[in-house]
Amino acid sequence: MRFPVESLPKLQLCGQSLQSKFRVVPEDRAITSHLSIPSSYTPPEEDKTVLRIWGKQPLQGQVKISGAKNSALVIMAGTLLCADDCRIRNVPDLVDVSRMGEILAALGVTVHRHGDALEVNASHIGQSKAPYELVSQLRASFFVIGPLLARLGVARVPLPGGCAIGARPVDLHVRGLQAMGADVQIEHGTVHAYLKGGRQRLQGARIYLDCPSVGATETLMMAATLAEGETILENAAQEPEVVDLANFCRAMGARIRGAGTNTIVISGVPRLHSTDYSIIPDRIEAGTFLVAGAITRSEISLAPVIPEHLAAVIAKLRSIGAEIHADAPNRLRIVPGQRHVATDIKTLPYPGFPTDMQAQFMALLTLSEGNSVITETVFENRLRHVAELNRMGADITVKGNLAIVRGVPMLSGAPVVATDLRASAALVLAGLAADGVTTIQSLQHLERGYENLEGKLRGLGAQLGRFDGETDLPIAAPSSVTV
């Protein structure tokens, strides 16, 4: 059965639609040392590894911030626009990056990793259909639909999977592609898109996004780079990762202006050329380490960072009582205050407070004096870490999309389960500040978005290690901990 995307129902949250009915596959495949597509697929076995954290250890020193995960994934998809070699630098070594590499390889793209650089050649795209067994594990894989359609005139991409933090639908992507002259249908869980009427290129269009979706903005911006004529995206997302993608496309010869504002104008060109491009630092990783300094009452430095990307995070840390200093243009230092006090947080699209920092700040606010209210407006299922923080002694009540956090004097180590990527980080932060030992299960989420988080924390003085959850034998325990 085929049905047009116009029939997808619209619900209350931004762009929410049919996607809430699809099964979400957990992100739990092991990271690989090379980027290649497996010859056959079998469901991954449940990982029994746990992370054990000995709390109340002061942190000190400097931490290196990796390249932005969310930039790396979409820029990897963006290499499909170019028939020449591309080099992407400062690419974090993450499970999600490996998965995106496997998806590109399945399409016929050659991908080689050298340190933090990827060498990508998409001169011969072998097919226009991305494999379900890979796409179902990675939400960002849907980004390939725009470049494939622009390059080949046809694309077939299964509806995506990813973290179970809420419905993240594709109707805004699809409606935009339709406005650019594509015929788009959904059949058996796969989005089929192709150019209508024998056209060779997509056509420029004026597209208004119902909400400033980052994914839709990026998909349509990539598709428009090779379209005929001018495309105007109104109510576009303004996130730094959108600007990073625009800069990458411009480095290949695309004509884009306005990225970083709510109106982006793309003048299509016939082809793009090779480039050598470096990805921006990860603002969410940087924010997570700033919270690590605050929650452990420790002074630490971060580099490289782009401070303006962290304006909302820095403002909230200062309102809680921490001091943030810019020691250099690309370096920040956090000095915790004498006391931390409650503050209210509402997640919003950039430049508002990022939803990807909500869980980490909730962990910090559990130990801040007074009552805080956190309002989650972006994803409807992104408060599931509340139950796990309460297991550690937090006092948090959820009412719809609101979390009321009442500060407590201390947290206690406990066995907890990570429910998604940023919830994992929040539990690590809580464990660093808690009294006793915290054991975190479901580490596959953590490996999706933080490069060597444990090693970086150990470098700052944290005591934590991996253990076999069945035998309780250490896998990577810190040398300073007796096990």
C-alpha positions as CSV (number, residue, x, y, z in Angstrom):
1,M,0.0,0.0,0.0
2,R,1.3,3.5,-1.0
3,F,0.1,6.7,0.6
4,P,1.2,10.3,0.1
5,V,2.9,12.1,2.9
6,E,0.2,14.7,3.0
7,S,-2.0,12.2,4.8
8,L,0.3,12.0,7.8
9,P,-1.4,13.3,10.9
10,K,0.0,16.3,12.7
11,L,0.0,16.2,16.5
12,Q,0.8,18.7,19.1
13,L,4.6,18.7,19.3
14,C,6.7,20.3,16.6
15,G,6.3,18.2,13.4
16,Q,5.2,15.1,15.3
17,S,3.4,12.6,13.0
18,L,3.3,9.0,12.0
19,Q,6.7,8.3,13.4
20,S,5.5,7.7,16.9
21,K,4.0,4.4,15.7
22,F,7.3,3.0,14.4
23,R,9.4,0.7,16.5
24,V,12.6,2.2,17.8
25,V,15.6,-0.1,17.6
26,P,18.2,0.4,20.4
27,E,21.6,1.7,19.5
28,D,23.7,-1.2,20.8
29,R,26.1,-2.4,18.1
30,A,29.7,-2.4,19.1
31,I,32.0,0.2,17.6
32,T,34.3,-1.1,14.8
33,S,37.8,0.0,13.9
34,H,37.0,0.4,10.2
35,L,34.0,1.6,8.2
36,S,32.5,-1.1,6.2
37,I,29.1,-2.7,5.6
38,P,28.6,-6.1,7.2
39,S,27.9,-8.9,4.7
40,S,25.0,-10.1,6.8
41,Y,23.0,-8.7,9.7
42,T,22.1,-10.4,13.0
43,P,20.5,-8.6,15.9
44,P,23.2,-7.5,18.4
45,E,23.5,-9.3,21.7
46,E,22.8,-7.4,24.8
47,D,25.9,-5.9,26.2
48,K,26.3,-6.9,29.9
49,T,29.2,-4.4,30.5
50,V,28.6,-1.8,33.3
51,L,30.3,1.4,34.2
52,R,31.2,1.7,37.9
53,I,31.9,5.2,39.3
54,W,33.5,5.9,42.7
55,G,32.0,9.3,43.6
56,K,33.2,12.3,45.5
57,Q,36.5,12.5,43.7
58,P,37.7,16.1,42.8
59,L,38.5,16.8,39.2
60,Q,41.3,19.0,37.9
61,G,43.1,19.7,34.7
62,Q,42.3,20.3,31.0
63,V,40.1,18.2,28.7
64,K,40.2,18.1,24.9
65,I,36.8,18.5,23.3
66,S,36.2,16.3,20.2
67,G,34.6,17.3,16.9
68,A,30.8,17.8,16.9
69,K,28.9,14.5,16.5
70,N,25.9,16.1,15.0
71,S,28.0,18.0,12.4
72,A,30.0,14.9,11.5
73,L,27.0,12.8,10.7
74,V,25.3,15.3,8.4
75,I,28.5,16.4,6.7
76,M,29.2,12.7,6.0
77,A,25.8,12.6,4.3
78,G,26.7,15.8,2.5
79,T,29.7,14.2,0.8
80,L,27.1,12.4,-1.4
81,L,26.6,15.7,-3.2
82,C,30.2,15.7,-4.6
83,A,31.6,13.3,-7.2
84,D,35.2,14.1,-6.1
85,D,37.3,13.2,-3.1
86,C,36.5,14.9,0.2
87,R,38.4,15.0,3.4
88,I,36.7,15.7,6.7
89,R,38.8,16.4,9.7
90,N,38.2,16.5,13.5
91,V,35.7,13.6,13.1
92,P,35.0,12.0,16.5
93,D,35.5,8.2,16.9
94,L,31.9,7.2,17.7
95,V,29.5,4.3,17.1
96,D,27.2,6.6,15.2
97,V,30.0,7.8,12.9
98,S,30.9,4.1,12.1
99,R,27.2,3.4,11.4
100,M,27.0,6.4,9.0
101,G,30.2,5.1,7.3
102,E,28.5,1.7,6.8
103,I,25.5,3.4,5.3
104,L,27.6,5.3,2.9
105,A,29.6,2.1,2.0
106,A,26.3,0.4,1.3
107,L,25.5,3.1,-1.2
108,G,28.8,2.5,-3.0
109,V,30.9,5.2,-1.3
110,T,34.5,4.6,-0.3
111,V,35.2,5.7,3.2
112,H,38.6,5.4,4.9
113,R,39.6,6.7,8.4
114,H,43.0,8.1,9.1
115,G,43.2,9.3,12.7
116,D,40.5,11.9,13.1
117,A,40.1,12.4,9.4
118,L,37.8,10.6,6.9
119,E,38.6,10.3,3.2
120,V,35.4,10.0,1.3
121,N,34.8,9.3,-2.4
122,A,31.3,9.3,-3.7
123,S,32.1,9.4,-7.4
124,H,30.4,6.1,-8.0
125,I,27.2,5.8,-6.0
126,G,26.2,2.2,-6.6
127,Q,22.6,2.4,-5.5
128,S,19.9,4.8,-4.4
129,K,18.5,2.7,-1.6
130,A,19.9,2.8,1.9
131,P,19.6,-0.6,3.8
132,Y,17.0,-0.9,6.5
133,E,19.2,-2.9,8.9
134,L,21.5,0.1,9.1
135,V,19.1,3.0,8.8
136,S,16.9,1.6,11.5
137,Q,19.7,2.1,14.0
138,L,20.6,5.7,13.3
139,R,18.3,8.6,13.1
140,A,20.8,10.8,11.2
141,S,20.9,8.2,8.3
142,F,17.8,9.9,6.9
143,F,20.0,12.8,5.9
144,V,21.1,10.9,2.8
145,I,17.7,11.4,1.1
146,G,18.4,15.0,0.1
147,P,21.9,14.4,-1.4
148,L,20.8,11.2,-3.1
149,L,17.8,12.8,-4.7
150,A,19.9,15.8,-5.8
151,R,22.7,13.6,-7.3
152,L,20.7,10.7,-8.8
153,G,17.2,12.0,-9.2
154,V,15.9,9.1,-7.0
155,A,16.3,8.0,-3.4
156,R,14.8,5.2,-1.3
157,V,15.4,5.6,2.4
158,P,13.7,3.6,5.2
159,L,12.1,5.6,8.0
160,P,14.8,6.0,10.6
161,G,15.4,4.8,14.1
162,G,17.6,6.1,16.9
163,C,17.2,7.0,20.6
164,A,13.7,6.5,22.0
165,I,13.5,10.1,23.3
166,G,10.3,10.9,21.3
167,A,8.8,11.2,17.8
168,R,11.2,12.9,15.4
169,P,9.3,12.7,12.2
170,V,10.3,13.2,8.6
171,D,7.2,15.0,7.3
172,L,8.9,18.4,7.2
173,H,11.8,16.9,5.1
174,V,9.3,15.3,2.7
175,R,7.0,18.3,2.3
176,G,10.1,20.4,1.4
177,L,11.3,17.9,-1.2
178,Q,7.8,17.9,-2.7
179,A,7.9,21.6,-2.9
180,M,11.1,21.3,-4.9
181,G,9.4,19.1,-7.5
182,A,9.9,15.6,-6.1
183,D,7.3,12.9,-6.0
184,V,7.5,11.4,-2.5
185,Q,5.6,8.3,-1.3
186,I,5.9,6.0,1.7
187,E,5.6,2.3,1.0
188,H,6.3,-0.5,3.5
189,G,8.1,1.8,5.8
190,T,10.4,3.2,3.1
191,V,10.3,6.8,1.7
192,H,10.5,6.7,-2.1
193,A,11.5,10.0,-3.8
194,Y,12.1,10.7,-7.4
195,L,12.0,13.6,-9.8
196,K,8.8,14.1,-11.7
197,G,8.1,14.8,-15.4
198,G,11.5,13.7,-16.7
199,R,13.3,16.6,-14.9
200,Q,17.0,16.2,-14.4
201,R,17.3,18.5,-11.3
202,L,15.2,19.5,-8.4
203,Q,13.7,23.0,-8.7
204,G,14.2,25.9,-6.4
205,A,11.3,26.8,-4.1
206,R,10.2,29.0,-1.2
207,I,9.7,26.6,1.7
208,Y,8.3,27.6,5.1
209,L,9.1,25.1,7.9
210,D,6.3,24.7,10.4
211,C,8.9,24.5,13.1
212,P,12.7,25.2,12.9
213,S,13.7,21.5,12.6
214,V,17.4,21.0,12.4
215,G,17.1,17.8,10.3
216,A,14.6,19.3,7.8
217,T,16.7,22.4,7.4
218,E,19.8,20.4,6.7
219,T,18.1,17.9,4.4
220,L,16.5,20.6,2.3
221,M,19.6,22.8,2.3
222,M,21.7,19.9,0.9
223,A,19.1,19.1,-1.7
224,A,18.9,22.7,-2.8
225,T,22.7,23.0,-3.5
226,L,22.3,21.1,-6.8
227,A,18.7,22.3,-7.6
228,E,17.9,24.6,-10.5
229,G,17.2,28.1,-9.3
230,E,16.9,29.6,-5.9
231,T,15.6,28.0,-2.8
232,I,14.5,30.0,0.3
233,L,14.1,28.2,3.6
234,E,12.0,30.3,6.1
235,N,11.8,29.6,9.8
236,A,15.0,27.6,9.4
237,A,17.0,26.1,12.3
238,Q,19.9,28.3,13.4
239,E,22.0,25.7,15.2
240,P,25.8,25.8,14.9
241,E,25.7,22.4,13.2
242,V,23.5,23.9,10.4
243,V,26.1,26.6,9.9
244,D,28.8,24.0,9.9
245,L,27.1,22.1,7.1
246,A,26.5,25.3,5.1
247,N,30.2,26.1,5.4
248,F,31.1,22.6,4.3
249,C,28.8,22.9,1.3
250,R,30.3,26.3,0.5
251,A,33.7,24.8,0.6
252,M,32.6,22.5,-2.2
253,G,31.3,25.4,-4.2
254,A,27.7,25.7,-3.0
255,R,26.1,29.1,-2.9
256,I,24.4,29.5,0.5
257,R,23.8,32.6,2.5
258,G,21.9,33.3,5.7
259,A,22.9,30.1,7.5
260,G,22.7,30.8,11.3
261,T,19.6,33.0,10.7
262,N,16.0,32.0,10.3
263,T,16.1,32.5,6.5
264,I,18.6,30.6,4.4
265,V,18.9,31.3,0.6
266,I,20.5,28.6,-1.6
267,S,21.3,29.3,-5.3
268,G,21.7,25.9,-7.0
269,V,24.8,25.0,-9.0
270,P,25.3,22.2,-11.5
271,R,28.0,20.4,-9.5
272,L,30.2,20.6,-6.4
273,H,33.9,19.9,-6.1
274,S,36.3,18.3,-3.6
275,T,37.2,20.0,-0.3
276,D,39.3,19.5,2.9
277,Y,37.1,20.6,5.8
278,S,37.4,20.6,9.6
279,I,34.4,20.1,11.9
280,I,33.5,22.4,14.7
281,P,34.0,21.3,18.4
282,D,31.1,19.5,20.0
283,R,29.2,22.1,22.1
284,I,27.2,19.4,23.9
285,E,30.4,17.5,25.0
286,A,31.8,20.9,26.1
287,G,28.7,21.7,28.1
288,T,28.7,18.2,29.7
289,F,32.3,18.8,31.0
290,L,31.3,22.2,32.3
291,V,28.6,20.6,34.3
292,A,31.1,17.9,35.4
293,G,33.2,20.7,36.9
294,A,30.1,22.3,38.6
295,I,28.6,19.2,40.0
296,T,32.0,17.9,41.5
297,R,32.9,21.5,42.7
298,S,36.1,21.3,40.6
299,E,38.0,23.7,38.5
300,I,38.6,22.4,35.0
301,S,39.5,23.8,31.6
302,L,38.1,22.9,28.1
303,A,39.6,23.4,24.7
304,P,38.9,23.8,21.8
305,V,35.5,25.4,22.2
306,I,33.5,28.1,20.5
307,P,32.1,30.0,23.5
308,E,29.2,31.7,21.6
309,H,27.9,28.2,20.9
310,L,27.6,27.7,24.6
311,A,26.0,31.0,25.5
312,A,22.7,29.5,26.9
313,V,24.6,26.9,28.9
314,I,27.1,29.4,30.3
315,A,24.3,31.7,31.3
316,K,22.5,29.0,33.3
317,L,25.7,27.8,35.0
318,R,26.3,31.4,36.1
319,S,22.8,31.7,37.4
320,I,23.3,28.5,39.4
321,G,26.5,30.1,40.9
322,A,29.4,28.9,38.9
323,E,32.0,31.1,37.3
324,I,33.0,30.7,33.7
325,H,36.2,32.3,32.4
326,A,37.4,32.6,28.8
327,D,41.1,32.1,29.2
328,A,41.7,32.2,25.5
329,P,39.5,32.6,22.4
330,N,38.9,28.8,22.2
331,R,39.3,27.9,25.9
332,L,36.9,28.0,28.8
333,R,37.5,27.4,32.5
334,I,34.8,26.7,35.1
335,V,35.3,27.7,38.8
336,P,32.4,26.4,41.0
337,G,30.8,28.9,43.4
338,Q,30.6,28.7,47.1
339,R,27.0,27.5,46.8
340,H,24.8,26.4,43.9
341,V,21.2,27.6,43.8
342,A,18.1,26.5,41.9
343,T,17.2,27.9,38.5
344,D,14.5,27.3,35.9
345,I,15.2,25.8,32.5
346,K,13.1,25.6,29.3
347,T,14.5,23.8,26.3
348,L,14.2,25.6,23.0
349,P,15.7,25.6,19.5
350,Y,19.0,27.4,19.3
351,P,20.0,30.0,20.5
352,G,17.8,28.8,23.4
353,F,18.8,26.3,25.9
354,P,19.6,23.0,24.2
355,T,17.5,19.9,24.8
356,D,20.7,17.9,24.6
357,M,21.9,19.5,27.9
358,Q,18.6,19.1,29.8
359,A,19.5,15.8,31.5
360,Q,23.0,16.9,32.6
361,F,21.6,20.1,34.1
362,M,18.9,18.1,35.9
363,A,21.7,16.1,37.6
364,L,23.3,19.4,38.7
365,L,20.1,20.9,40.0
366,T,19.4,17.9,42.2
367,L,22.3,19.2,44.3
368,S,21.4,22.9,44.1
369,E,19.6,24.7,46.9
370,G,15.9,25.4,46.3
371,N,13.4,24.2,43.8
372,S,13.9,24.3,40.0
373,V,11.5,23.7,37.2
374,I,12.7,22.1,33.9
375,T,10.3,22.4,30.9
376,E,11.1,20.1,28.0
377,T,9.5,21.4,24.8
378,V,11.4,19.5,22.1
379,F,11.1,15.8,22.8
380,E,8.1,14.3,24.7
381,N,10.0,11.3,26.1
382,R,13.1,13.0,27.3
383,L,12.4,12.9,31.1
384,R,12.9,9.1,31.5
385,H,16.2,9.7,33.4
386,V,14.1,11.1,36.3
387,A,13.4,7.7,37.8
388,E,17.1,6.8,37.7
389,L,18.2,10.0,39.4
390,N,15.5,9.5,42.1
391,R,17.0,6.1,42.7
392,M,20.2,7.9,43.7
393,G,18.3,10.1,46.2
394,A,17.2,13.0,44.0
395,D,13.8,14.5,44.7
396,I,12.2,15.1,41.2
397,T,8.5,15.1,40.3
398,V,7.3,14.9,36.7
399,K,4.1,16.5,35.6
400,G,3.7,16.2,31.8
401,N,6.6,17.9,30.2
402,L,7.6,19.6,33.5
403,A,10.2,18.3,36.0
404,I,10.2,19.9,39.4
405,V,13.6,19.4,41.0
406,R,13.9,19.9,44.7
407,G,17.6,20.2,45.8
408,V,18.9,17.6,48.2
409,P,22.1,17.7,50.3
410,M,23.6,14.6,48.7
411,L,23.2,11.8,46.2
412,S,24.0,8.2,46.9
413,G,25.5,5.7,44.5
414,A,23.1,3.1,43.2
415,P,22.6,0.7,40.2
416,V,20.9,2.7,37.4
417,V,20.0,2.1,33.8
418,A,20.8,4.6,31.0
419,T,17.7,5.3,28.9
420,D,19.3,7.4,26.1
421,L,22.5,9.2,25.1
422,R,22.2,12.3,27.2
423,A,20.5,10.5,30.1
424,S,23.7,8.4,30.1
425,A,25.8,11.5,30.6
426,A,23.5,12.7,33.3
427,L,24.0,9.5,35.3
428,V,27.7,9.7,34.9
429,L,27.7,13.2,36.3
430,A,25.4,12.2,39.1
431,G,27.8,9.3,39.9
432,L,30.8,11.6,40.0
433,A,29.1,13.7,42.7
434,A,27.4,10.9,44.6
435,D,28.5,9.3,47.9
436,G,29.6,5.7,47.3
437,V,29.6,3.7,44.1
438,T,27.2,4.1,41.1
439,T,26.8,1.3,38.5
440,I,25.4,2.2,35.1
441,Q,23.9,-0.3,32.7
442,S,23.1,0.1,29.0
443,L,26.3,1.8,28.0
444,Q,25.6,1.5,24.3
445,H,23.9,4.8,24.5
446,L,27.0,6.5,25.9
447,E,29.2,5.2,23.1
448,R,27.0,6.8,20.5
449,G,27.8,10.4,21.4
450,Y,30.9,10.8,23.6
451,E,34.4,10.0,22.3
452,N,36.5,8.3,25.1
453,L,34.4,10.0,27.9
454,E,35.8,7.6,30.5
455,G,39.4,8.2,29.5
456,K,38.9,12.0,29.5
457,L,37.3,11.8,33.0
458,R,40.1,9.6,34.3
459,G,42.6,12.2,33.0
460,L,40.9,14.8,35.2
461,G,41.1,12.5,38.3
462,A,37.8,10.6,38.2
463,Q,37.7,7.0,39.5
464,L,35.6,4.9,37.2
465,G,35.9,1.7,35.2
466,R,34.1,-0.9,33.2
467,F,33.1,-4.3,34.6
468,D,31.6,-7.4,33.3
469,G,28.0,-7.3,34.6
470,E,27.8,-11.1,35.0
471,T,31.2,-12.0,36.4
472,D,31.9,-8.6,38.1
473,L,35.5,-8.7,36.8
474,P,37.1,-5.4,35.8
475,I,37.4,-4.6,32.1
476,A,38.9,-1.2,32.3
477,A,39.1,-0.2,35.9
478,P,41.2,2.8,37.1
479,S,44.5,1.8,38.6
480,S,43.7,3.9,41.7
481,V,40.6,1.9,42.6
482,T,40.9,-1.4,44.5
483,V,38.6,-4.0,43.0
